[in-house]
């Protein structure tokens, strides 16, 4: 069986698993997808109340938490969907077009 971390642009089609089937857990960490982003979330720390509403809504687990406080975005995995901005009740996240961090 081929592992997700071994798949690249040269992997033959015959070696790929059928779409939608997951054969092992935790493989999302193997793929840095932050370069897909067209919009970038900016964390406004002074406005954050650490309610953690943004954390479970992030489909990419790109909002790390340590000692009960959310940290800066993991831009290597954030795809810029903007869900975090929509669920934040304190305007502690603002989406900007483009954006430098990855």
C-alpha positions, -999 to 999 in steps of 0.1 A, spaced: 0 0 0 13 35 -9 13 60 19 -1 95 15 33 111 22 47 92 -8 22 106 -33 35 133 -56 30 145 -92 49 115 -105 28 88 -88 11 66 -114 -27 66 -114 -27 29 -106 -10 35 -73 -35 61 -60 -64 51 -37 -99 58 -50 -111 93 -41 -129 97 -8 -114 66 8 -91 71 38 -68 43 46 -49 58 75 -55 86 100 -36 118 104 -23 122 69 -35 159 65 -4 169 84 17 155 56 4 180 30 12 217 32 -18 233 15 -14 269 26 -3 280 -9 -38 273 -22 -51 304 -3 -64 335 -20 -76 352 12 -56 351 44 -70 353 80 -53 378 103 -55 372 140 -62 403 160 -49 392 194 -61 422 214 -97 415 204 -96 377 211 -114 365 242 -101 329 237 -137 315 235 -123 289 211 -154 290 188 -131 293 158 -111 262 166 -136 234 160 -150 251 129 -116 252 111 -117 224 85 -79 223 83 -71 224 120 -50 255 113 -57 272 146 -34 259 173 -42 261 210 -18 260 239 -27 263 276 -63 273 269 -54 301 245 -55 301 207 -23 309 189 -14 324 155 -27 306 125 -8 276 110 -5 292 76 10 261 61 -23 244 64 -49 272 63 -67 274 29 -83 308 36 -119 296 37 -130 323 61 -151 301 83 -132 313 114 -140 349 106 -177 341 103 -179 323 136 -158 348 157 -182 369 178 -154 393 188 -141 404 154 -107 389 163 -102 375 128 -102 395 96 -98 380 62 -76 400 38 -72 394 1 -39 379 -8 -17 381 22 19 372 27 21 345 54 25 308 45 
